[in-house]
Amino acid sequence: MKKVVMTLAFALALTGVHAQTENNNGYNKWSIDLGAGVNKPQRPFNAGYSTNTLSPWTGDIGVRYMLNNKFGLKADFGYNSFTAKGSSIDFDSKYYRVDLQAVANLGRIMNFETWTNTIGLLGHAGFGYAQLRSDNFKGADEMGNFIAGVTGQIRLSNRVALTGDFSTIINASQDRTFDGAYVPGNRGFSGLIFNGTVGLNVYLGKNTKHADWTVISDEDSDISALESKVADLESQIKNRPAQKEVVVEKQVVAPQPNDNELIRKMINDKYFSVYFDFNKTTPIENSTAAIDIVLNYLRKNPSATLDLVGYADQVGKAEYNEKLSNARAKNVKTIFEKAGIDSSRLNVVANGADTSIQKDSDEARRLARRVTFIVK
């Protein structure tokens, strides 16, 4: 537990840094988190009092805001009911709490996307204020609390995920036992409760995906750098004076390649490629510039034809990767067709997994998931 707490505390410290370096890549950040289940108060109890091993009821409702796809904050309200089991002296107590917690999307941190798109894991920890009320005393026992836990997720849709949470709550300055007896001088962290709930994450926002399920790959910065390089080359092309034959002492200096030849060479040399997220067939947003350049070339050169060569990374079976690479190339072909390019000029080639790129490197696998072009 100490390691989990330290990890979450460190994650919260890094939240500000990550919030500045990772932008909203078109995903939702807000959610409502609901849960209900059972609890087990461990201590303190007066002699003769106890609850069932799994005691109903526990309820939790929270509002969560993700600063990026890995770290966020959550404010939540919790309710626990503590009642006597069969052999215990009768009592009825209620426990209420309000907490502010840091949230770490462990599924993204540990790259769950390399093997699943439907299972997630959140870690959370924070501090709050709590009250214990019981039929054995008047008023409320007020205390501080520390809460930490993990939440498993199963994505049902882009709007809803099924959750299962296990949390530990430690109370400070708890002056009453859970059955209501007074404990003099009990000022430290003495109260201990275990909670288990099942519930839902309901995602809010206008975008398709929530931050919980959004993968922001390092390839985005790699592609941005490539696009910057291409932009510089295009600028050089635009600013280059028109080339013509120069006669010097009856010798003819050959003209430089024209713009079309240079763009064609850059396309065939894979300066312009379309990239994809893991197990996806829709191009990432940063690939728009490459598609536009190739599209403009085809429009200006109506006799040119184009091979669209699809690739996948080496994760998964060869047969599946071939189908995935084919689907990626076909989707890019559809984009060109909708833009007015005749399908007879477009040829799809499925190359399956790119074995020339390292399988064990996340960065390399991101670059392998692509469609390249060959102008003919």
C-alpha positions in Angstrom: 0.0 0.0 0.0 2.9 2.4 0.8 4.3 1.9 -2.7 0.9 2.6 -4.3 0.4 5.8 -2.2 3.9 7.0 -3.1 3.4 6.3 -6.8 0.1 8.3 -6.7 1.6 11.2 -4.8 4.4 11.3 -7.4 1.9 11.2 -10.2 0.0 14.2 -8.7 3.3 16.1 -8.5 3.9 15.5 -12.2 0.4 16.4 -13.2 1.2 20.1 -13.8 4.1 19.2 -16.0 2.1 16.7 -18.1 -0.8 19.2 -18.4 1.5 21.7 -20.1 3.2 19.1 -22.4 0.2 17.1 -23.6 -2.7 18.9 -25.3 -6.4 18.0 -25.7 -6.1 15.8 -28.7 -9.9 15.9 -29.3 -11.0 13.9 -26.2 -13.4 14.5 -23.3 -12.1 15.3 -19.9 -15.2 15.3 -17.6 -17.0 12.2 -16.1 -19.4 11.3 -13.4 -18.3 8.3 -11.4 -21.0 6.2 -9.6 -20.6 3.2 -7.4 -22.5 1.0 -4.8 -21.4 -2.0 -2.8 -20.2 -3.3 0.5 -17.8 -2.4 3.3 -15.9 -3.8 6.2 -15.0 -1.4 9.1 -11.9 -2.9 10.8 -11.3 -0.6 13.7 -12.0 0.8 16.2 -14.8 -1.3 17.8 -16.0 -1.6 21.4 -16.1 -5.1 22.9 -19.1 -7.0 21.8 -19.8 -5.0 18.6 -19.0 -6.1 15.0 -20.4 -6.1 11.5 -20.7 -8.8 8.8 -17.5 -9.5 6.9 -19.2 -7.9 3.8 -21.6 -5.4 5.2 -24.1 -3.4 3.1 -24.3 -0.6 2.2 -21.7 1.7 0.6 -22.3 4.4 -2.0 -20.1 6.8 -3.9 -20.7 9.6 -6.4 -17.9 11.7 -7.8 -17.0 14.2 -10.5 -13.7 13.7 -12.3 -11.7 16.0 -14.5 -8.7 14.6 -16.4 -5.9 17.1 -17.0 -4.6 14.9 -19.8 -5.0 11.2 -20.7 -2.9 10.0 -17.7 -3.6 12.3 -14.7 -6.6 14.0 -13.2 -8.5 15.1 -10.2 -11.7 13.8 -8.6 -14.1 15.2 -6.0 -16.4 12.6 -4.5 -19.0 12.0 -1.8 -19.2 8.7 0.0 -21.7 7.0 2.3 -21.3 3.8 4.5 -23.8 2.1 6.7 -22.6 0.0 9.6 -25.0 -2.3 11.4 -24.7 -5.2 13.8 -24.3 -8.8 12.7 -26.2 -11.7 14.3 -24.0 -12.1 17.4 -23.2 -8.5 17.9 -24.8 -6.0 20.3 -27.3 -4.0 18.2 -26.2 -0.7 16.8 -26.7 1.5 13.7 -24.1 3.9 12.5 -23.7 6.1 9.4 -20.4 7.3 7.9 -20.2 10.3 5.5 -17.2 11.6 3.7 -16.1 14.2 1.1 -12.7 13.8 -0.5 -10.5 15.5 -3.1 -8.3 12.9 -4.9 -5.6 12.7 -7.5 -6.3 10.1 -10.3 -3.7 8.2 -12.3 -4.8 6.4 -15.5 -2.7 3.3 -14.9 -4.0 1.7 -18.1 -2.4 4.4 -20.2 0.7 4.6 -18.1 1.3 0.8 -18.4 0.3 0.8 -22.1 -2.7 -1.4 -21.8 -3.5 -0.4 -25.4 -0.9 -2.8 -26.7 -3.1 -5.7 -25.7 -6.7 -4.4 -25.1 -8.9 -1.5 -25.9 -11.7 -2.4 -23.5 -10.0 -2.9 -20.1 -8.7 0.0 -18.1 -7.3 0.7 -14.6 -7.4 3.8 -12.5 -5.5 4.6 -9.3 -6.7 7.2 -6.9 -5.6 8.8 -3.6 -6.5 11.8 -1.6 -7.6 13.5 1.6 -11.0 14.6 2.9 -13.4 15.3 5.7 -15.7 12.7 7.4 -18.5 12.4 9.9 -19.6 9.4 12.0 -23.2 9.4 13.3 -24.7 6.6 15.4 -27.8 5.8 17.4 -25.5 5.3 20.4 -24.5 9.0 20.7 -25.8 12.4 19.8 -24.2 14.7 17.2 -21.4 13.7 15.0 -17.8 12.6 15.4 -15.8 14.8 12.9 -12.5 13.6 11.5 -10.1 13.8 8.6 -9.4 10.9 6.3 -7.0 9.5 3.8 -8.4 7.3 1.0 -6.5 5.3 -1.7 -7.7 2.6 -4.1 -7.8 1.1 -7.6 -10.6 1.0 -10.1 -10.9 -1.6 -12.8 -12.8 -0.5 -16.0 -14.5 -2.3 -18.8 -15.5 0.0 -21.6 -19.1 -0.6 -22.7 -19.2 2.3 -25.2 -17.5 5.7 -25.7 -19.9 7.1 -23.2 -20.1 4.5 -20.4 -17.6 2.1 -18.7 -18.4 -0.6 -16.1 -16.2 -0.2 -13.0 -15.1 -2.2 -9.9 -13.3 -0.3 -7.1 -11.5 -1.4 -4.0 -10.6 1.4 -1.6 -9.0 1.7 1.8 -10.0 4.6 4.1 -7.9 5.6 7.2 -9.5 8.1 9.6 -7.5 10.6 11.8 -8.8 12.0 15.1 -11.6 9.5 15.3 -13.0 10.0 18.8 -15.8 7.3 18.6 -15.7 3.6 17.7 -17.8 2.6 14.7 -20.5 1.4 17.2 -20.6 4.8 18.9 -18.5 4.4 22.1 -16.2 7.2 23.1 -12.4 6.7 22.8 -10.5 9.2 24.8 -7.2 10.7 23.4 -7.5 8.9 20.1 -5.9 11.6 17.9 -3.8 9.7 15.3 -4.7 7.6 12.2 -6.7 4.9 13.9 -9.9 4.2 12.0 -9.7 1.7 9.1 -12.4 0.9 6.5 -12.3 -1.3 3.4 -14.8 -0.5 0.6 -15.7 -2.5 -2.5 -18.1 -1.1 -5.1 -19.4 -1.8 -8.6 -20.5 1.1 -10.7 -20.3 3.2 -13.9 -18.1 5.9 -15.4 -20.4 8.2 -17.4 -18.4 10.3 -19.8 -19.4 13.9 -20.6 -18.4 16.1 -23.6 -18.8 16.7 -27.3 -15.9 14.6 -28.4 -16.0 10.9 -29.3 -13.5 9.5 -26.8 -12.8 10.2 -23.1 -9.2 10.7 -21.8 -9.4 7.3 -20.1 -9.3 5.6 -23.5 -7.2 8.1 -25.5 -3.7 7.1 -26.5 -1.4 10.1 -27.2 1.6 8.6 -28.9 5.1 9.9 -29.2 4.8 9.6 -32.9 2.7 12.8 -32.9 5.9 14.8 -32.1 7.9 12.7 -34.6 5.4 13.4 -37.4 5.2 17.1 -36.4 9.0 17.3 -36.8 8.7 15.6 -40.2 5.9 18.0 -41.3 8.1 20.9 -40.2 10.9 19.5 -42.4 8.4 19.2 -45.3 7.1 22.7 -44.8 10.7 24.0 -45.0 11.2 22.1 -48.2 8.0 23.4 -49.6 9.0 26.9 -48.7 12.3 26.5 -50.6 10.3 25.2 -53.6 8.0 28.2 -53.6 10.8 30.7 -53.1 13.1 29.2 -55.7 13.3 31.3 -58.9 12.1 29.7 -62.1 14.9 27.6 -63.6 15.8 28.0 -67.3 18.7 27.0 -69.6 21.8 29.2 -69.1 24.2 29.5 -72.0 27.8 30.1 -71.0 30.4 30.0 -73.7 28.1 27.8 -75.9 27.7 25.2 -73.0 24.2 24.4 -71.8 23.6 24.0 -68.1 20.8 21.4 -67.5 17.7 22.7 -65.8 17.0 21.7 -62.2 14.1 19.3 -61.5 10.8 21.0 -61.5 8.4 21.1 -58.6 6.4 18.1 -59.7 9.5 15.9 -59.9 10.7 17.0 -56.5 7.3 16.4 -54.9 7.1 13.0 -56.6 10.5 12.1 -55.3 9.6 13.1 -51.8 6.4 11.0 -51.9 8.3 7.9 -53.1 11.0 8.5 -50.5 8.3 8.3 -47.8 8.5 11.9 -46.7 4.6 11.8 -46.7 3.1 8.9 -44.8 -0.2 8.4 -43.0 -0.1 7.1 -39.4 -2.5 5.2 -37.3 -3.1 4.5 -33.6 -2.8 0.9 -32.3 -5.3 -1.5 -33.9 -7.0 1.5 -35.7 -7.8 2.0 -39.3 -8.6 5.7 -39.2 -5.7 8.0 -39.7 -4.5 10.2 -36.8 -5.2 13.9 -37.2 -1.6 14.9 -37.8 -1.6 12.9 -41.0 -3.9 15.4 -42.8 -1.1 17.4 -44.2 0.5 14.3 -45.9 -2.8 13.4 -47.4 -3.3 16.9 -48.7 0.1 17.0 -50.4 -0.4 13.7 -52.1 -3.9 14.6 -53.2 -2.7 17.9 -54.7 -0.1 16.1 -56.6 -2.6 13.7 -58.1 -4.9 16.6 -59.1 -2.1 18.4 -60.9 -0.9 15.2 -62.6 -4.0 13.5 -63.9 -2.0 10.8 -65.7 -0.2 9.7 -62.5 -1.3 6.5 -60.6 -0.6 5.7 -57.0 0.1 2.6 -54.9 -1.1 2.9 -51.3 1.0 0.5 -49.2 -0.4 -0.4 -45.8 1.6 -1.6 -42.8 0.9 -2.8 -39.3 3.2 -3.3 -36.3 4.4 -6.8 -35.3 1.9 -7.1 -32.4 -0.6 -9.9 -33.2 -0.9 -12.7 -35.7 0.4 -12.3 -39.3 -3.0 -13.0 -40.8 -4.7 -10.3 -38.7 -1.9 -7.8 -39.4 -2.3 -8.3 -43.2 -6.0 -7.6 -42.9 -5.3 -4.5 -40.7 -2.8 -3.1 -43.2 -5.2 -3.7 -46.1 -8.0 -1.9 -44.2 -5.7 1.1 -43.5 -4.7 1.4 -47.1 -8.4 1.0 -48.3 -9.5 3.8 -45.9 -6.9 6.2 -47.2 -8.0 5.2 -50.8 -11.6 6.1 -49.8 -10.4 9.5 -48.7 -8.8 10.1 -52.1 -11.9 8.8 -53.9 -14.2 11.2 -52.0 -11.9 14.0 -52.9 -12.5 13.3 -56.6 -9.6 11.0 -57.5 -10.8 8.1 -59.8 -10.4 4.7 -58.1 -8.7 3.3 -61.3 -5.7 5.5 -60.4 -5.4 4.0 -56.9 -4.0 0.6 -56.1 -4.1 -0.9 -52.6 -1.1 -3.0 -51.4 -1.3 -4.8 -48.0 2.2 -5.4 -46.7 1.1 -6.7 -43.3 3.5 -6.3 -40.3 6.6 -4.2 -41.0 9.4 -6.5 -39.9 12.1 -3.9 -40.6 11.0 -2.0 -37.4 11.8 -3.2 -33.9 9.0 -5.2 -32.3 10.0 -4.4 -28.7 10.1 -0.6 -29.0 6.9 1.4 -28.5 8.3 4.3 -30.5 9.2 2.0 -33.4 5.8 0.3 -33.4 4.1 3.7 -33.6 6.1 4.5 -36.8 5.3 1.0 -38.3 1.5 1.7 -38.2 1.3 3.6 -41.5 0.4 3.9 -45.2 3.1 5.0 -47.6 2.7 6.0 -51.3 4.4 5.1 -54.5 3.7 7.4 -57.5 3.8 5.7 -60.9 
